[in-house]
Amino acid sequence: MELFYQVEDKPPLATSVLLAAQHLLAALGAIIAVPLVVGGVLGLPTEDMVVLINAAMLVSGVVTIVQCKGVGPVGIRLPCVMGTSFTFVGVSIAIGFEYGVAGILGSALVASLVMIIGSFFMPFIRKLFPPVVSGTVVTLIGLSLIPVAVDWFAGGQVGSEGYASPGNLMIGLFVLATVVVMAQWGRGIFAAAAVVIGMVIGFVLCIALGLVDFSPVREAAIIALPSPFHFGLSFPISGILGMSVAYLVTIMESTGDFLALSDATESKLTGKKLSRGILCDGLGSALASVFSTTPFSSFSQNVGIVALSGVASRYVVAITGVMLVLAGLFPVIGALVVSIPLPVLGGAGLVMFAMIISAGINILGRVEHNKRNSIIVAVSIGAGMAVTVRPELLAHLPEFAKVALSSGITTGSLVALLLSGILPGREPLELDEETETQSA
């Protein structure tokens, strides 16, 4: 898709705010969901849940701004939204039951060194991702997100009340159709802002039908100040080891997201850029521990917005970061976004996530079609989707293996890297050493 705005473009402020809002709408629910799940399972009191959630929004905003704008050697300088990661949910709950929230945050703080130190090896790791591997990884990111969009579309989790009811499906289809029409036939800002326009129209429709619960908005505090070290910190060895494995998984997932983002923005992803992005991810997770919330990673769903809207401006997404900071300081803003019914998110999400699949197929389309490459793509996607749709496959594995392989993106990426390394014949990288050296 032709880009309306390139990475370095600065749209007018009013336009930028509108375009930034669609990234906020796509990300905020997931950012809030992680602390809600962790805090809910651990049975934290309401005031502690509020601290976790507000810190998640605030730090997400700060790290997003740094990732987009860059601060010295930190930040990939691409339109990347950062937020709390579901990769850490399982290990956080396990640590929390034994050592409390202080154990979660202390373990995450120390283990973030895995990502910070690992960032300096990313130029080498980048060389392990020729187009057949990177295209497979990007495709897997989109495929792994489709079940999330389908559940949103249907109105919740399988088995929940009203799941896949005709009303939910009609709302989801209405929003999906609106986004497609705006993206395909809209002009200028109407095409670029197709996602936010579709979601706003869907939200207004739900209000008219009486389907929106505004109680979270009424109950939300007007202002909330940051609470560094609210829970304290403790450093259990078992917790640090568990978090370290989760950070290794996150390095792999973030690398895939950055590969997808580089393709969507038509930018070269050099090893140096990848290092800056992973370093920002690690430092952001350390900051999250200090400010009392769970670790971070890049958000795949926002890559889909870039691909669908054609807006690659990093300055637009930096404004999304400002919005997240405001949502952390003024919780009523976040509460309003969270009140959007799931089918509205699902209608937009289905298109966004499918666009990531399209980006992966686009990369694979530039790969030579031979037996070796076909085997890499087929087996890797098969392995990744196997653990995505049937996570029970991992039930009898050791805990560290469950954490490492529970993500279909990670499993498929590892298989692709392994096959690319051992099967005869090598595919050249899109990036040569001269380009790597000359890139900032």
N, C-alpha and C positions, 0 to 999 in steps of 0.2 A: 504494500500500500504506500502511496506517495505521502511523504511527510509534510504536514502543514507547517510545522515549526521544527527546525533542526535543534540539536543539543545546545548550541550556544545562542539561540534566538531568545529575545526577551519580548514576549507579546505585551500589549497594553495592559495596565494593571487590572482594569475591570475584567478583561478577557482572561487574564492569568488566574484571577480569583475563582472565576467560574470553572475553568479547566482544572484548577487545583482541588475544587470541591468534589469532583467525581473520584479522585484518588482517595480523599478523606472518606467518602461514603463507602467505598469498596473495602477500606482497610480497618476502619474503626471498630467494627463488630468483632473482627478476629483479634485485634489488639486487646480488647476488653475480655474476650472469651477465655484466654489463658489464665489470667489471675482469678477469674470467676470460677473456673474449673478447679484449679489448685486450692484456692481458699475455701470453696464449697466442700470439697472432699475432706479437707482437714478440719472443717467445722469452725472456721475463724469467725469471731464476732463481727458485726456489721462495720464497726469503726475501722477494724483492721482490713476488711475487704475494700473499703473506700480508699485506704492508703495504697494498697496494691494497685488498684485500678487507676487512680489519679496519677501515680508515679509511672505506670505503664504508658499512659497517654503523653505525659510531659517528656519523659526520656525518649520515647519514640520520636517525638517532634524534634528534639535537639539532635538526635543521631541522624535523622532524615536530612536535616539542614546541613550537617557536616558532610554526610555522604554525597549530597548533591553539589554543594559549593566547594568543599575541600578546605582543609586547614593544614598547610604544609604537606607532609607525606601521608596524611590521613584523608580518606574519602575518595571514592571512585570517580566523582565528578560526572555522573550520569543520573538520569531521573529515577532514583531508587527510593522507594518507601521502606522504612525499617519498622519492625514491631516485635512484640513478644512472640516466641516460637513454640509451637506445639511439640517440637522435638524434645523439649525439656519437661513436658508435663509428667510423663511416667516416672522419671528419675526424681523429679521434684517432690512428687507425692510420696514416693518411697522414703526419701530423706526426711521429709516433713513429719511423717508418722513417728520416726525414731528420734529426730533431733530438733523438730520444730522449724519454724520459718527461718530462724537464725542460722540453722544448719544448711538450709537451702541456699540462702544468700551468701554465706561464708564459703560454701563449697563452690558456688558459681563464680565468686570473685577470684578465688585461687585458680580454678580450672580455666578461667578465661585466658590465662597465660598460654594454654595450648593453642588457642586461636591467634593470639598476639604474636607468639613465636612462629607459629606455622605460616603467618602472613609473609614472612621473609623468604619462604621457600616457594611462593606461588609462581615466580617466573619458570622454575623447573616444572611445577605441576601443570602449568599452562601448556607446556610442550607435550603433555600426555593426552591432550584433547584435540586431535585432528578432526576435520569436519564430520566424519562418520560417527565419532564419539559424541561430539558436541551436539550434532543434530539429533542423535538418539536421546541424549539427556534432556534437551529442550522439549522434544516430543513427550517424553515421560512426565515432565513437569505439568504439561497441559492435561495429559490423560489422568494423572493422579488427582487433579483438581476437579475433574468432571463430577465424581460422586458427591463432592461438597456442594457444587452448584445444583445438582439434582435434588439433594435433600433440602436446600433452601427453596428451590422451585416448588417442592411438594409441601413445604411448610414446617419442617422440623426433622427429627430423626425418625427412622423407620419404626413404626409401632406407636408413635405419639398421636395424640388426639388430632383428628383432622388431616392426618398425613395423606397427601395426594387427593384431597377432596376436590370436587369439580371447581369450587370457588377458588381454591389456591392455584389450581392449574390454569384457570382462565386468567387470573391476575398475572401469573408468571408469563403466559403466552402473550398477553397484552403488552407487557413491558419489553419482552424479547422482540416482538414485532416492531414496537416503537423505536427501539435502539437500532434495529436493522434498517428500517426505513430512513431514519435520520442519518445513519452512517453512509448509506448507499446513495441517497438522493438529496440529502441536505447539502448546503453550500456554506463554506467558510466556518464560522463559529458553530453553526447548527450541526455540521458533520463532526467537528472536533469535539464538541461537548455532547455527543449523542448519548453517552452513558448517563451523565448527570441529568440530562433532559428527560430521558426515558424513566429514570428512577423518580424524579420529581413528579412527573405526570402520574406514574403509578402510585406514588405516596398520596397525592391529592385524591385520586380515585378511591383509595382505601379509606381516607378520612371521610369522604362523602358516603361510603358504604358502612361507616361506623366500625371499621376493623382495626383502628389504631388505638392502642392503650397508652394514654399520656401520663399515667400514674408515675412512671420513672422520672418524667420531667418535673412533675409537681414535687416529688420527694427529693430531688437532687439538690445538693448544696449550691449556693450561688458562687462561692469562691472556696478554693482549697489550696493551702500553702504546702510546698514540698516538705517531706518528713524524712530527711536523711537518717540512716541507722535506726529507724523506728523500731525494728524488731531485734536489733543487735546483730552480731555475727558470731558464728562458731565454725570450727573447721574440722569436721570428722573426716578421717582418712577415706573411709568407704564412700562417703558423699563426694569427696573430691575426685576419686577414681571414676565414679558413675557419671559425674558431670563432664569429666575429661572425654569420655567416650561420646557423650552427647555433642560436645563441641567438635569432635572429629567429624561426626555426621553432618553437623551444620556447615563445616567448611566445604564439604562435598555439595550440599544443597545450595549454598550461596554461590558457589562456583557455577552451578547449573543456571541459577537465576541470572547471574551476570552475563553468562554466555547468551541466554535468551534476550537479555536487555541490549546487549551489543548488536545483535541481529536486528531487533526491533528499531533501534535508533540509527542503524547503518553506521556504526562506529566500530573500529578495530579494538578488540580486547587484548591488549598487550599484557605480558606478565607483570609489568610495573603497575598498570592500572588495577589488575586483579589483586596485587599485594595491598594497594591502598584501600581497596574495598573491604578485603578480609580484615585488615588492621582496624578499620573503623568499626566493623562488626564486633571484633573482640573487645576494643576499648569501650564501645557502647554497652556491651553486656556487663563489663566491670562497673561502668557508671550506673547501670540498672541495679546492681547489687547494693551499691552505696545509697541509692535513693529508694531502696525497699521495694523492688519488683523483680520479676523473673527475667532470664536472659533473652537476647534478641537475635534476629536474623532478617535477611531481606524478604520482601513479600512478593511471592510469585504472581498473585492476582493482579498486581498493579502493572506488571509487565504486559498483561493482556490489554489493559487500558491504553498503554502506549501504542501497542500494535494496532488496536482497533481505531483509535482516535487520530493517529498520525501526529500526535503532539509529543515530540521528544525533548522539549526544552527542560533542562535541569532546573531552571529558575522557577518554572511553574510548580514542580514538585517540591522545591524548597519552600514555596508558599504553603503547600500542604503541611510541611513540617511546622510552620508557624501556626497553622490552624490546630495541629495536634497539641502544641504547647498551650494554646489558649483553651483547648478542651480539657487539658490537665489542670489548668488553673481555675477554669470555670466549668465544673462538671455538668451543669445544665445543658451545655452545648453537646457534650457526648451523649447525654441521656436522650436528647432529641433525635440524634442520628440512630441510636440503638432502638428507638421506637418504630423505625421503619420495618414493616412486616417482611418476613423472610421471603415470600414469593416475589416481592419486588426486587430484592437482592438476587434471587435465583434467576429471574428473567434476564437481568443484565450480566450476571456471572456466567451463565451458560455461554453467551457470546464471547465474553472476555477470555475465558479459559480455553475455549475452542480456538481462539486466535493464536494462543501459544502453541497449540498443536500444529496449526497452519505454519507458524514460524519454523517449527522443527522440521516439518516436511519440506519447507523451502530450502533449509540448509542441506537436508539429505538429497534434494533434487540436484544439488551441485556436486554430489559425490558420484564417482564412477560406479556403475551398476555391474558388480561381479559377484562371484560366489562368496568370497571372503567378507565383503561388506554386507551382503545380504544376511549372512549368518550372524554377524555382529549385531545388526539392527534387530533381527528376529528374536534371537535368544535373549538379548538384553531387555527388550520391551516385554517379552514373555515373562522373564524373571521379575521385573519391576511390577508388572500388573498382577502377578501371582500373589505377592505379599500385600498388594493394595486391596484386592478384592477378597482374599482369603488369608487374613492375618493369623488365623489359627494354625497355619503352616509352621509358625515359629514357636508354638506353645511349649515344646519340650526342649528348646534350646537354652543354654545358660543365659542369665539375665543380661550380661554385657552384649551378647549376640542379638538378643531381642531388641535392645536399644539401637544397635548399629544397623540392623536390617529391617526394622519396622517401617521405615520409609521406603516406598517403592522407588523413589528417585535415587536414593542412595544405593539400594540393591541393584537396580538396573545400571547405574553409573559404574559401580564396581565391576559388574559383569562385562560391560562394554570396555572398560579399561583393561581388564584381564585378557579378553579375547583380542583386542587390538594389539596387545603386547606379545601374545604367543602365536597367533595365526600368521602363516607366511605371507610376506608382502606388507609394505608399509605405505600409508597415505601421507603425502606432505601436508604440513600445517598451512593454513591460510596466511600465517604470519611468519616472516623470515627474520633472521637475527638482526639484519640491518634495520628493518622496521622497528623491531623491539628496542634497539639502541636509540633510535632517533625519536621515539615517542616520549612525550612528557608523562 
